[in-house]
Amino acid sequence: VGLAIGVSDGDVVKALLVALVFHQFFEGIALGARLADNLSFSIAKEVTLVMIFTISAPFGMAIGTGLGYTMNPNSADFLFVQGFIDAICAGF
């Protein structure tokens, strides 16, 4: 979703940002519950999982924003990249 937000504009960004906030909130609760359930993970593995979860959305937004600024939003290439990234985010 972070990638999709980065290459979107206008009202779409607002809708995707709301979806991202709610999705990340509940996903974070689920991850925390699983880690608190003592699944016999080492502390290093728990920290790694938390760090991946924490940086994945902002990292995706940075990549998407970088792609969005380097391309003309009215070009066919931009629409192709936006469609491709949306497909990746949807789990094509």
DSSP file (Angstrom, degrees, kcal/mol; ACC not computed):
  #  RESIDUE AA STRUCTURE BP1 BP2  ACC     N-H-->O    O-->H-N    N-H-->O    O-->H-N    TCO  KAPPA ALPHA  PHI   PSI    X-CA   Y-CA   Z-CA
    1    1 A V     >        0   0    0      0, 0.0     4,-2.5     0, 0.0     5,-0.2   0.000 360.0 360.0 360.0 -32.8    0.0    0.0    0.0
    2    2 A G  H  >  +     0   0    0      1,-0.2     4,-1.9     2,-0.2    62,-0.1   0.904 360.0  49.0 -60.4 -41.1    2.9    2.3    0.6
    3    3 A L  H  > S+     0   0    0      1,-0.2     4,-1.3     2,-0.2    -1,-0.2   0.911 110.5  50.9 -62.9 -42.3    4.0    1.9   -3.0
    4    4 A A  H  4 S+     0   0    0      1,-0.2     4,-0.4     2,-0.2     3,-0.2   0.884 109.1  50.8 -64.8 -38.7    0.5    2.6   -4.2
    5    5 A I  H >< S+     0   0    0     -4,-2.5     3,-1.0     1,-0.2    -1,-0.2   0.896 105.4  57.7 -64.3 -39.2    0.3    5.8   -2.1
    6    6 A G  H 3< S+     0   0    0     -4,-1.9    -1,-0.2     1,-0.2    -2,-0.2   0.819 112.5  37.8 -63.3 -32.5    3.6    7.0   -3.5
    7    7 A V  T 3< S+     0   0    0     -4,-1.3    -1,-0.2    -3,-0.2    -2,-0.2   0.343 103.1  88.8-102.9   7.0    2.4    7.0   -7.1
    8    8 A S    <   -     0   0    0     -3,-1.0     2,-0.3    -4,-0.4    60,-0.0  -0.529  57.5-158.0 -98.4 168.8   -1.1    8.2   -6.5
    9    9 A D    >   -     0   0    0     -2,-0.2     3,-1.2     4,-0.0     4,-0.3  -0.962  44.1  -7.0-142.5 161.3   -2.5   11.7   -6.4
   10   10 A G  T >> S-     0   0    0     -2,-0.3     4,-1.0     1,-0.2     3,-0.7  -0.257 121.9  -2.0  65.2-134.5   -5.4   13.7   -5.0
   11   11 A D  H 3> S+     0   0    0      1,-0.2     4,-2.0     2,-0.2    -1,-0.2   0.748 125.6  66.8 -67.4 -25.2   -8.3   12.0   -3.4
   12   12 A V  H <> S+     0   0    0     -3,-1.2     4,-2.7     1,-0.2    -1,-0.2   0.885  97.5  54.3 -63.9 -37.5   -6.9    8.6   -4.0
   13   13 A V  H <> S+     0   0    0     -3,-0.7     4,-2.6    -4,-0.3    -1,-0.2   0.911 106.7  51.4 -62.3 -42.5   -4.0    9.3   -1.6
   14   14 A K  H  X S+     0   0    0     -4,-1.0     4,-2.0     2,-0.2    -2,-0.2   0.929 112.5  45.1 -61.4 -45.6   -6.5   10.2    1.1
   15   15 A A  H  X S+     0   0    0     -4,-2.0     4,-2.2     1,-0.2    -2,-0.2   0.920 115.2  46.9 -65.2 -44.2   -8.4    7.0    0.7
   16   16 A L  H  X S+     0   0    0     -4,-2.7     4,-2.6     1,-0.2    -1,-0.2   0.858 109.8  54.2 -67.1 -34.5   -5.3    4.9    0.6
   17   17 A L  H  X S+     0   0    0     -4,-2.6     4,-2.5     2,-0.2    -1,-0.2   0.904 108.8  48.1 -66.6 -40.8   -3.8    6.6    3.6
   18   18 A V  H  X S+     0   0    0     -4,-2.0     4,-2.2     2,-0.2     5,-0.2   0.927 113.2  48.5 -62.9 -44.3   -7.0    5.8    5.6
   19   19 A A  H  X S+     0   0    0     -4,-2.2     4,-2.6     1,-0.2     5,-0.2   0.903 111.6  50.2 -61.9 -40.9   -6.8    2.2    4.5
   20   20 A L  H  X S+     0   0    0     -4,-2.6     4,-3.0     2,-0.2     5,-0.3   0.919 109.4  50.4 -63.8 -44.6   -3.1    2.1    5.4
   21   21 A V  H  X S+     0   0    0     -4,-2.5     4,-2.1     1,-0.2    -2,-0.2   0.944 115.7  41.1 -61.4 -48.8   -3.6    3.5    8.8
   22   22 A F  H  X S+     0   0    0     -4,-2.2     4,-2.2     2,-0.2     5,-0.3   0.916 117.0  48.7 -66.4 -42.0   -6.4    1.0    9.7
   23   23 A H  H  X S+     0   0    0     -4,-2.6     4,-2.4    -5,-0.2     5,-0.2   0.941 113.8  45.3 -63.8 -47.5   -4.6   -1.9    8.1
   24   24 A Q  H  X S+     0   0    0     -4,-3.0     4,-2.5    -5,-0.2    -1,-0.2   0.875 110.8  55.4 -64.8 -36.6   -1.3   -1.3    9.8
   25   25 A F  H  X S+     0   0    0     -4,-2.1     4,-2.0    -5,-0.3    -2,-0.2   0.963 114.1  37.7 -60.5 -52.9   -3.0   -0.7   13.1
   26   26 A F  H  X S+     0   0    0     -4,-2.2     4,-2.2     1,-0.2    -2,-0.2   0.844 116.1  52.7 -71.7 -32.6   -4.8   -4.1   13.1
   27   27 A E  H  X S+     0   0    0     -4,-2.4     4,-2.6    -5,-0.3    -1,-0.2   0.887 108.9  51.2 -67.2 -38.0   -1.8   -5.9   11.6
   28   28 A G  H  X S+     0   0    0     -4,-2.5     4,-2.6    -5,-0.2    -2,-0.2   0.889 109.1  50.2 -64.7 -39.8    0.4   -4.4   14.3
   29   29 A I  H  X S+     0   0    0     -4,-2.0     4,-2.4     2,-0.2    -2,-0.2   0.922 111.9  48.0 -63.4 -43.2   -2.0   -5.7   17.0
   30   30 A A  H  X S+     0   0    0     -4,-2.2     4,-2.2     2,-0.2    -2,-0.2   0.915 112.7  47.9 -64.7 -42.7   -2.0   -9.1   15.4
   31   31 A L  H  X S+     0   0    0     -4,-2.6     4,-2.4     1,-0.2     5,-0.2   0.927 112.8  48.7 -63.5 -44.5    1.8   -9.2   15.2
   32   32 A G  H  X S+     0   0    0     -4,-2.6     4,-2.4     1,-0.2    -2,-0.2   0.887 110.3  51.3 -62.0 -39.7    2.2   -8.0   18.8
   33   33 A A  H  X S+     0   0    0     -4,-2.4     4,-1.0     2,-0.2    -1,-0.2   0.902 111.1  47.8 -64.8 -41.0   -0.3  -10.6   20.0
   34   34 A R  H  < S+     0   0    0     -4,-2.2     5,-0.4     2,-0.2     3,-0.2   0.903 113.9  46.4 -67.4 -40.3    1.6  -13.4   18.2
   35   35 A L  H >< S+     0   0    0     -4,-2.4     3,-1.2     1,-0.2     4,-0.3   0.875 112.1  50.8 -69.7 -35.6    4.9  -12.2   19.6
   36   36 A A  H 3< S+     0   0    0     -4,-2.4    -1,-0.2     1,-0.2    -2,-0.2   0.698  95.7  72.2 -72.9 -18.0    3.5  -11.9   23.0
   37   37 A D  T 3< S-     0   0    0     -4,-1.0    -1,-0.2    -3,-0.2    -2,-0.2   0.430 108.4-121.3 -77.8   2.0    2.1  -15.4   22.8
   38   38 A N    <   -     0   0    0     -3,-1.2    -3,-0.1     1,-0.1    -2,-0.1   0.984  37.1-179.0  55.4  68.7    5.7  -16.8   23.1
   39   39 A L        -     0   0    0     -5,-0.4    -1,-0.1    -4,-0.3     3,-0.1   0.135  56.0-100.8 -82.6  22.3    6.0  -18.7   19.9
   40   40 A S  S    S+     0   0    0      1,-0.2     2,-0.2    -5,-0.1    -1,-0.1   0.797  72.2 154.0  60.3  33.5    9.5  -19.7   21.0
   41   41 A F        -     0   0    0     -6,-0.2    -1,-0.2     1,-0.1     2,-0.1  -0.614  47.3-114.0 -81.0 149.1   11.1  -17.1   18.7
   42   42 A S     >  -     0   0    0     -2,-0.2     4,-2.1     1,-0.1     5,-0.2  -0.438  27.6-111.1 -74.0 160.5   14.5  -15.8   19.7
   43   43 A I  H  > S+     0   0    0      1,-0.2     4,-2.4     2,-0.2     5,-0.2   0.852 119.1  56.0 -63.1 -33.5   14.6  -12.2   20.7
   44   44 A A  H  > S+     0   0    0      2,-0.2     4,-2.2     1,-0.2    -1,-0.2   0.895 107.7  47.7 -65.2 -39.8   16.6  -11.4   17.6
   45   45 A K  H  > S+     0   0    0      2,-0.2     4,-2.4     1,-0.2    -2,-0.2   0.892 111.5  50.6 -69.2 -38.9   13.9  -12.9   15.4
   46   46 A E  H  X S+     0   0    0     -4,-2.1     4,-2.3     2,-0.2    -2,-0.2   0.926 111.7  47.3 -63.1 -44.6   11.2  -10.9   17.2
   47   47 A V  H  X S+     0   0    0     -4,-2.4     4,-2.5     1,-0.2    -2,-0.2   0.896 111.3  52.2 -64.5 -39.6   13.2   -7.7   16.8
   48   48 A T  H  X S+     0   0    0     -4,-2.2     4,-2.4     2,-0.2    -2,-0.2   0.925 109.9  48.0 -61.9 -45.7   13.7   -8.5   13.1
   49   49 A L  H  X S+     0   0    0     -4,-2.4     4,-2.2     1,-0.2    -2,-0.2   0.908 112.8  48.4 -62.3 -42.7   10.0   -9.1   12.5
   50   50 A V  H  X S+     0   0    0     -4,-2.3     4,-2.4     2,-0.2    -1,-0.2   0.905 111.6  49.7 -65.3 -41.1    9.1   -5.9   14.2
   51   51 A M  H  X S+     0   0    0     -4,-2.5     4,-2.2     2,-0.2    -2,-0.2   0.907 110.1  50.0 -66.1 -41.6   11.6   -3.9   12.3
   52   52 A I  H  X S+     0   0    0     -4,-2.4     4,-1.4     1,-0.2    -1,-0.2   0.925 113.3  46.9 -61.5 -44.0   10.5   -5.3    9.0
   53   53 A F  H  X S+     0   0    0     -4,-2.2     4,-0.6     1,-0.2    -2,-0.2   0.900 112.6  50.7 -62.9 -40.9    6.9   -4.4    9.9
   54   54 A T  H  < S+     0   0    0     -4,-2.4    -2,-0.2     1,-0.2    -1,-0.2   0.865 118.1  34.3 -68.9 -38.1    7.9   -0.9   11.0
   55   55 A I  H  X S+     0   0    0     -4,-2.2     4,-2.1    -5,-0.1     5,-0.2   0.573  96.0  84.1 -96.8  -8.3    9.8    0.1    7.9
   56   56 A S  H  X S+     0   0    0     -4,-1.4     4,-2.2    -5,-0.2     5,-0.2   0.933  93.9  41.6 -65.4 -47.3    7.9   -1.6    5.2
   57   57 A A  H  X S+     0   0    0     -4,-0.6     4,-2.4     2,-0.2     5,-0.2   0.952 117.8  44.7 -68.3 -49.0    5.2    1.0    4.6
   58   58 A P  H  > S+     0   0    0      0, 0.0     4,-2.2     0, 0.0    -1,-0.2   0.892 113.9  51.3 -62.4 -36.0    7.4    4.1    4.9
   59   59 A F  H  X S+     0   0    0     -4,-2.1     4,-2.2     2,-0.2    -2,-0.2   0.917 110.6  48.5 -64.8 -42.8   10.0    2.5    2.6
   60   60 A G  H  X S+     0   0    0     -4,-2.2     4,-2.7    -5,-0.2    -1,-0.2   0.888 110.2  51.7 -63.3 -39.2    7.3    1.7    0.1
   61   61 A M  H  X S+     0   0    0     -4,-2.4     4,-2.9     2,-0.2     5,-0.2   0.902 109.0  51.0 -63.3 -40.5    6.0    5.3    0.2
   62   62 A A  H  X S+     0   0    0     -4,-2.2     4,-2.3     2,-0.2    -2,-0.2   0.917 112.1  46.0 -63.9 -43.4    9.6    6.6   -0.4
   63   63 A I  H  X S+     0   0    0     -4,-2.2     4,-2.3     2,-0.2    -2,-0.2   0.942 115.3  46.7 -64.2 -47.2   10.0    4.3   -3.4
   64   64 A G  H  X S+     0   0    0     -4,-2.7     4,-2.6     1,-0.2    -2,-0.2   0.900 112.7  49.1 -62.7 -41.8    6.6    5.3   -4.8
   65   65 A T  H  X S+     0   0    0     -4,-2.9     4,-2.2     2,-0.2    -1,-0.2   0.904 110.1  51.8 -65.0 -40.8    7.1    9.0   -4.2
   66   66 A G  H  X S+     0   0    0     -4,-2.3     4,-1.3    -5,-0.2    -2,-0.2   0.913 112.4  45.4 -61.0 -42.8   10.6    8.8   -5.9
   67   67 A L  H  X S+     0   0    0     -4,-2.3     4,-0.8     1,-0.2    -2,-0.2   0.898 111.5  53.5 -66.1 -39.5    9.0    7.1   -8.9
   68   68 A G  H  < S+     0   0    0     -4,-2.6     3,-0.4     1,-0.2    -2,-0.2   0.866 110.1  46.6 -64.7 -36.6    6.2    9.6   -8.9
   69   69 A Y  H  < S+     0   0    0     -4,-2.2    -1,-0.2     1,-0.2    -2,-0.2   0.746 109.5  53.5 -78.3 -23.4    8.5   12.6   -9.0
   70   70 A T  H  < S+     0   0    0     -4,-1.3     2,-0.3    -5,-0.2    -1,-0.2   0.597 105.3  62.5 -86.8  -9.4   10.8   11.3  -11.7
   71   71 A M  S  < S-     0   0    0     -4,-0.8     0, 0.0    -3,-0.4     0, 0.0  -0.831  87.4-109.9-118.2 154.5    7.9   10.6  -14.2
   72   72 A N    >   -     0   0    0     -2,-0.3     3,-1.9     1,-0.1     6,-0.4  -0.713  24.7-145.3 -77.6 120.3    5.4   12.8  -15.9
   73   73 A P  T 3  S+     0   0    0      0, 0.0    -1,-0.1     0, 0.0    -4,-0.0   0.633  96.6  55.2 -66.9 -11.3    2.0   12.0  -14.4
   74   74 A N  T 3  S+     0   0    0      4,-0.1     2,-0.2     5,-0.0    -2,-0.0   0.377  89.1 100.7 -98.8   4.1    0.3   12.5  -17.7
   75   75 A S  S <> S-     0   0    0     -3,-1.9     4,-1.6     1,-0.1     5,-0.1  -0.501  78.1-124.9 -91.0 159.5    2.4   10.0  -19.7
   76   76 A A  H  > S+     0   0    0      1,-0.2     4,-2.2     2,-0.2     5,-0.1   0.836 111.3  59.5 -67.8 -32.9    1.5    6.5  -20.6
   77   77 A D  H  > S+     0   0    0      2,-0.2     4,-2.7     1,-0.2    -1,-0.2   0.906 103.4  51.1 -62.4 -41.2    4.7    5.2  -18.9
   78   78 A F  H  > S+     0   0    0     -6,-0.4     4,-2.9     1,-0.2    -1,-0.2   0.917 109.9  49.3 -62.7 -43.1    3.5    6.7  -15.6
   79   79 A L  H  X S+     0   0    0     -4,-1.6     4,-2.5     2,-0.2    -1,-0.2   0.878 111.2  50.2 -64.5 -37.0    0.1    5.0  -15.9
   80   80 A F  H  X S+     0   0    0     -4,-2.2     4,-2.6     2,-0.2    -2,-0.2   0.938 112.7  45.9 -64.6 -46.5    1.9    1.7  -16.7
   81   81 A V  H  X S+     0   0    0     -4,-2.7     4,-2.8     2,-0.2     5,-0.2   0.916 113.3  50.1 -62.6 -43.1    4.1    2.0  -13.6
   82   82 A Q  H  X S+     0   0    0     -4,-2.9     4,-2.5     1,-0.2    -1,-0.2   0.920 112.8  46.4 -62.0 -44.0    1.1    3.0  -11.5
   83   83 A G  H  X S+     0   0    0     -4,-2.5     4,-2.1     2,-0.2    -2,-0.2   0.899 112.9  49.7 -64.6 -40.5   -0.9    0.0  -12.7
   84   84 A F  H  X S+     0   0    0     -4,-2.6     4,-2.2     2,-0.2    -2,-0.2   0.925 112.8  46.2 -64.4 -45.2    2.1   -2.3  -12.2
   85   85 A I  H  X S+     0   0    0     -4,-2.8     4,-2.6     1,-0.2    -2,-0.2   0.899 111.3  52.1 -66.3 -39.7    2.7   -1.1   -8.6
   86   86 A D  H  X S+     0   0    0     -4,-2.5     4,-1.9    -5,-0.2    -1,-0.2   0.891 109.3  51.0 -61.7 -38.2   -1.0   -1.3   -7.8
   87   87 A A  H  X>S+     0   0    0     -4,-2.1     5,-2.7     2,-0.2     4,-0.8   0.904 109.9  49.1 -64.7 -41.5   -0.9   -4.9   -9.1
   88   88 A I  H ><5S+     0   0    0     -4,-2.2     3,-0.8     1,-0.2    -2,-0.2   0.928 111.7  49.2 -61.8 -44.8    2.1   -5.7   -6.9
   89   89 A C  H 3<5S+     0   0    0     -4,-2.6    -1,-0.2     1,-0.3    -2,-0.2   0.829 110.3  50.9 -65.5 -31.6    0.3   -4.2   -3.9
   90   90 A A  H 3<5S-     0   0    0     -4,-1.9    -1,-0.3    -5,-0.2    -2,-0.2   0.616 118.1-113.1 -81.4 -11.4   -2.8   -6.2   -4.6
   91   91 A G  T <<5       0   0    0     -4,-0.8    -3,-0.2    -3,-0.8    -2,-0.1   0.863 360.0 360.0  85.2  38.8   -0.8   -9.4   -4.8
   92   92 A F      <       0   0    0     -5,-2.7    -4,-0.1    -6,-0.1    -1,-0.1   0.565 360.0 360.0 -38.7 360.0   -1.3  -10.1   -8.5
